[in-house]
Amino acid sequence: QVWHHSVGLPQMFACSKSLFISDQDKRKHFCLLLQLFLGNRQEVGSFHSRMIKVISKPSQKRQSMKNADLCISASSRVALFNRLRSQTVSTRYLSVDRGAFIVSARQWTAFTITMGKCARVSCVFTRVGFICYGCVVQLVCTESGVTLPPMVIRKVNKQHAILDVDEPVSQLHKCAFQFRDDPHAYLCLSNDSIIQYQALSSVRDPSRVVLNDGSCWTIIGVEAVEYTFNQGVACIQTPVTPFPVISGLEVNGGGHVAMLEIHGENFNPHLKVWFGNNEAETMFKSPKSLLCVVPDIAVFTDGWRCLRRVITVPLSLIRLDGLIYRTSFSFTYSPELHLPSSVLRAVGGGRREGGTEGGQEEDVLLETIHQEFTRANFHLFMQS
């Protein structure tokens, strides 16, 4: 997917549907490469996906901890699709459009699958965070945040939902979603809409429920990789890739001289670290490490009396030609307010003559806070 956020430019979408791996290819993992060009054939860059595991067909065996990589984890991203009579041309995906759940033959949506309380399910898999049949789950759209009601995930076998199975949910398994507050209703597609299908219990086996084609879903884990950059006022003539990625931050020192070491990938000598709108002195150590001097807190305030509050600024990487790489990291300045006992005695001496508070004692307190701020603690936060 390619999204334009500039005013007046339409949002653009692209998809590839005819991807396959031949039977002769024995690789167990692969990744996708997207080469992006502007209309004038100027290269934007080459973007890589994360590694994708090759699954030839769904496992029919009960999963164990040895092949836990095939299991669906709680809070992971999944996609759901329905395929009528195993025909590829009839594949339709659960999707979200303008805040409503729909089915689409062209576009799929990634959902975060969260796990609720499972009164009847108790196994080692749920304790380590894997989704098991019989668990209460919710599907949350990763883009819009809209959520389906709580549902119980059920295993499907020959168009029947099996109610007494508690094994782990695995990649490419067929499953059904039973609404928790209406046990007879199941998530179902009808044309391009999502409905609740009223299922009937099997006459031969009360532990099974008869479903229709639209109530049988295939579940698969998915990954989303996002790249965000801004040309600023400059006209960029070179590709934006390789894209620098920050994985962690480490502070060394403190007070007037604090150094921030940035760990990640694809760093180069042409990158500078910015704290908000202020450039930091940056040193290139390796493609996986940058070192910079933490700017003084005073550059973010109008006066030192404002330094009594915590200040958080975003971190960005900016290339020398003006290309801006936004990051999900921020840096927080936090003052130390542990005052010396001598100051506490001076400030805590009580009221001045005339019964009024403040004045000279407040000035002592503020001056001490200012002095303590020069020995500030620095804390790092990764924003979700």
C-alpha positions in Angstrom: 0.0 0.0 0.0 1.3 3.5 -0.9 -0.3 6.4 0.9 0.0 10.1 0.1 -0.7 12.5 3.0 -0.1 15.7 1.0 -3.2 17.9 0.5 -4.8 17.3 -2.9 -3.1 14.0 -3.6 -5.3 10.9 -3.7 -4.6 7.9 -1.6 -3.1 5.1 -3.7 -3.3 1.4 -3.2 -1.5 -1.4 -4.9 -1.7 -5.2 -4.4 -0.1 -8.3 -5.8 -2.2 -11.4 -5.9 -0.4 -14.0 -8.1 2.6 -14.7 -5.8 3.6 -18.3 -5.5 6.6 -20.5 -4.7 7.4 -23.4 -7.0 7.5 -27.0 -5.6 11.2 -27.1 -6.5 12.1 -24.2 -4.3 13.1 -25.6 -0.9 13.5 -22.3 0.9 11.6 -22.1 4.2 11.6 -18.3 4.4 11.6 -15.4 2.0 10.9 -11.7 1.9 9.3 -9.3 -0.5 11.1 -6.4 -2.2 9.1 -3.4 -3.4 10.8 -1.0 -5.8 9.0 2.4 -5.8 9.3 5.0 -8.6 7.7 8.3 -9.2 5.8 9.1 -12.3 8.9 10.6 -13.9 10.8 7.3 -13.2 12.8 8.8 -10.4 13.5 6.0 -7.9 12.0 6.5 -4.4 13.7 3.5 -3.0 13.7 -0.3 -2.4 11.7 -1.5 0.6 11.9 -4.9 2.1 9.3 -6.9 4.1 10.1 -9.0 7.1 10.9 -12.6 6.6 7.9 -14.7 5.6 7.6 -18.4 6.6 6.6 -20.8 3.8 3.6 -23.0 4.7 2.6 -25.5 2.1 -0.6 -26.6 3.8 -2.2 -26.3 7.3 -1.0 -28.8 9.9 -3.5 -31.5 10.8 -1.6 -32.6 13.9 -2.2 -31.2 17.3 0.5 -28.5 17.9 3.2 -28.9 20.5 5.8 -26.5 21.8 8.3 -27.8 19.3 6.5 -26.1 16.4 5.1 -23.2 18.4 6.1 -20.8 15.6 3.0 -22.1 13.7 0.7 -21.1 16.5 -1.3 -17.8 16.6 -0.1 -15.6 19.5 -2.4 -13.3 21.5 -2.0 -9.7 20.5 -0.4 -10.7 17.2 -1.7 -9.5 13.8 -3.9 -11.8 11.7 -6.0 -11.8 8.5 -9.1 -13.8 7.8 -10.3 -15.0 4.4 -13.2 -17.2 3.2 -12.6 -19.5 0.2 -15.7 -21.1 -1.3 -15.1 -24.8 -2.1 -11.3 -24.2 -2.0 -11.4 -22.1 -5.2 -8.8 -19.4 -5.3 -10.9 -17.1 -7.5 -13.6 -17.1 -4.8 -11.3 -15.8 -2.1 -12.7 -12.9 -0.1 -11.1 -11.2 2.9 -12.5 -9.7 6.1 -11.8 -6.0 5.8 -12.8 -2.6 7.2 -14.1 0.3 5.1 -15.1 3.7 6.7 -15.5 2.1 10.1 -17.7 -0.8 8.9 -16.7 -4.5 8.6 -17.0 -5.8 5.0 -15.7 -8.5 2.8 -13.5 -7.7 -0.2 -12.0 -9.7 -3.0 -9.2 -7.2 -3.5 -8.1 -5.7 -0.2 -7.6 -7.3 3.2 -7.2 -5.8 6.7 -4.8 -6.7 9.4 -6.4 -7.3 12.8 -4.9 -7.5 16.2 -6.4 -10.6 17.9 -6.6 -10.2 21.7 -7.5 -12.9 24.1 -10.0 -12.5 26.9 -10.9 -14.7 29.8 -11.3 -18.4 28.9 -13.3 -20.2 31.6 -13.2 -23.6 29.9 -9.7 -23.5 28.4 -6.7 -24.2 30.6 -3.5 -25.5 28.9 0.2 -24.6 28.7 -0.4 -22.8 25.4 -2.8 -20.2 26.8 -0.5 -19.6 29.8 2.4 -18.7 27.5 0.2 -16.4 25.4 -1.1 -18.6 22.5 -4.7 -18.5 21.2 -6.5 -21.8 21.8 -9.9 -23.0 20.5 -12.6 -22.2 23.1 -10.9 -18.9 24.0 -12.8 -15.6 23.9 -11.1 -13.3 21.4 -11.6 -9.9 19.9 -10.5 -8.6 16.5 -9.3 -5.0 16.4 -8.6 -3.3 13.1 -5.0 -2.1 13.3 -5.7 1.0 11.2 -9.0 2.3 12.4 -9.3 0.7 15.9 -12.8 -0.6 15.3 -13.6 -3.8 17.1 -15.9 -6.8 16.6 -17.8 -7.9 19.8 -16.2 -10.7 21.9 -16.3 -14.0 20.2 -15.3 -17.6 21.0 -13.0 -19.1 18.4 -14.0 -22.6 17.3 -12.3 -25.2 15.2 -14.0 -26.2 11.9 -14.0 -29.7 10.4 -16.1 -30.6 7.4 -18.3 -27.5 7.8 -19.0 -28.2 11.5 -17.8 -26.1 14.4 -16.4 -28.4 17.1 -17.3 -27.2 20.6 -15.1 -29.5 22.8 -11.7 -28.8 21.2 -9.1 -26.7 23.2 -5.9 -27.2 21.1 -3.9 -24.2 19.8 -5.0 -22.3 16.8 -2.4 -22.8 14.0 -1.6 -21.0 10.7 -4.1 -21.6 7.9 -6.5 -23.4 10.2 -10.2 -23.2 9.3 -12.1 -21.7 12.2 -15.4 -20.1 13.1 -16.2 -17.2 15.4 -19.1 -17.7 17.8 -20.5 -14.5 19.4 -20.1 -14.8 23.2 -23.3 -13.1 24.0 -25.4 -15.1 21.5 -24.0 -18.7 21.4 -26.1 -19.6 18.3 -24.7 -16.7 16.2 -21.5 -17.0 14.1 -19.6 -14.4 12.2 -20.6 -14.8 8.5 -20.2 -13.1 5.2 -23.2 -12.6 2.8 -22.3 -11.0 -0.5 -20.1 -8.0 0.5 -21.6 -7.7 4.0 -20.9 -9.2 7.4 -23.9 -10.8 9.2 -24.6 -13.1 12.1 -25.5 -16.7 11.0 -27.8 -18.6 13.3 -26.3 -22.1 13.4 -28.1 -25.3 14.4 -26.7 -28.1 16.6 -25.8 -31.3 14.9 -28.5 -34.0 15.4 -25.9 -36.8 15.6 -23.3 -35.0 17.8 -24.3 -32.3 20.3 -20.7 -31.1 20.5 -20.8 -30.0 16.9 -22.7 -27.1 15.2 -23.6 -27.1 11.5 -22.2 -24.1 9.6 -22.7 -22.6 6.2 -19.9 -21.7 3.7 -19.8 -18.1 4.8 -19.2 -18.9 8.4 -15.9 -20.9 7.8 -12.8 -18.6 7.9 -9.1 -19.3 7.3 -6.8 -17.6 9.7 -3.2 -16.5 8.9 -0.7 -14.4 10.8 0.4 -11.2 9.0 3.0 -8.5 9.4 2.8 -4.8 8.6 5.9 -2.8 7.8 5.6 1.0 7.7 8.1 3.5 6.3 7.5 7.2 7.0 9.6 10.0 5.6 9.3 13.6 4.7 11.2 15.6 2.1 10.7 18.9 4.0 11.3 21.9 1.9 14.1 20.2 0.0 13.8 18.4 -3.4 15.3 15.0 -2.9 17.1 13.5 -5.9 18.5 10.3 -4.3 16.6 7.3 -3.0 15.3 7.4 0.6 16.6 3.9 1.2 18.3 2.1 2.9 15.9 3.2 5.6 17.4 3.9 9.0 15.6 2.0 11.8 16.1 2.7 15.5 15.8 -0.4 17.8 17.0 1.0 21.2 18.5 4.0 23.1 21.1 4.2 25.8 22.1 7.2 27.9 25.7 7.7 29.1 26.5 10.4 31.6 24.3 13.2 32.8 24.0 16.8 33.9 25.7 19.2 31.5 27.3 16.4 29.4 25.0 13.6 28.6 25.5 11.3 25.5 22.8 9.3 23.8 23.8 6.2 21.9 21.3 5.1 19.3 21.2 1.4 18.3 19.5 0.2 15.0 20.2 -0.5 11.4 21.2 1.2 8.2 22.9 4.2 9.8 25.4 6.3 7.8 27.6 9.4 8.2 25.1 11.6 6.5 22.5 11.3 9.3 22.0 13.8 12.2 19.9 13.3 15.3 17.3 15.9 16.1 15.6 16.5 19.4 12.4 18.2 18.4 13.4 21.2 16.3 17.0 21.2 17.6 19.9 19.4 15.9 22.2 17.5 18.2 26.0 17.0 17.6 26.1 13.6 16.0 28.9 11.1 15.5 28.7 8.0 13.3 30.1 4.9 14.9 28.9 2.1 12.7 25.9 1.2 10.5 24.3 0.0 13.7 25.2 2.8 16.1 25.1 6.6 16.3 26.3 8.8 19.2 25.0 12.2 19.9 25.2 14.9 22.6 22.0 15.5 24.4 21.0 19.2 24.0 20.7 21.4 27.1 17.2 21.6 28.5 17.3 25.3 28.2 16.9 25.2 24.4 13.3 23.9 24.9 12.2 26.6 27.4 11.9 30.3 27.7 13.1 30.6 31.2 14.6 28.3 33.9 11.6 28.8 36.1 9.7 26.6 33.6 12.1 23.7 34.2 10.1 22.4 37.1 8.0 20.3 34.7 8.9 17.2 32.7 9.6 17.9 29.1 9.3 15.3 26.3 10.6 15.9 22.7 10.4 13.6 19.7 13.5 12.1 18.1 14.1 12.3 14.4 16.9 11.4 12.0 17.5 13.9 9.2 19.8 13.4 6.3 22.2 16.1 5.2 20.0 16.8 2.1 17.0 17.5 4.3 15.2 14.2 4.1 13.4 13.6 7.5 13.0 10.2 9.0 10.4 10.2 11.7 10.8 7.7 14.5 8.5 6.3 17.3 11.0 7.3 20.0 11.0 10.3 22.2 13.4 11.8 24.8 12.2 13.0 28.2 14.0 15.5 30.5 12.9 14.9 34.1 14.2 17.2 37.0 15.5 15.9 40.2 13.5 17.4 43.1 15.3 15.8 46.0 16.4 18.9 47.8 19.3 19.0 50.4 18.2 18.9 54.0 19.7 22.4 54.6 17.5 23.8 51.9 14.5 22.0 53.3 15.2 23.4 56.7 15.5 26.9 55.3 12.3 26.6 53.2 10.4 24.8 55.9 11.1 27.5 58.6 7.5 28.6 58.5 5.8 31.9 57.9 7.5 35.3 57.8 6.4 38.1 60.0 3.0 39.3 59.3 1.7 35.7 58.6 2.4 35.6 54.8 4.2 32.7 53.0 6.6 32.7 50.0 9.0 35.5 49.2 12.6 34.7 49.9 12.0 31.0 50.8 10.3 30.5 47.4 13.3 32.0 45.6 15.6 29.6 47.5 13.4 26.7 46.4 13.3 27.8 42.8 17.0 28.4 42.7 17.6 25.0 44.1 15.3 23.4 41.6 17.3 25.1 38.8 20.6 23.9 40.2 19.2 20.4 40.6 18.0 20.4 37.0 21.5 20.6 35.8 21.9 17.2 37.3 18.7 16.0 35.7 17.7 12.4 35.2 17.1 11.4 31.6 14.5 8.9 30.8 13.6 7.2 27.5 10.3 6.3 26.2 9.2 4.3 23.2 5.8 5.4 22.0 3.5 2.7 20.8 
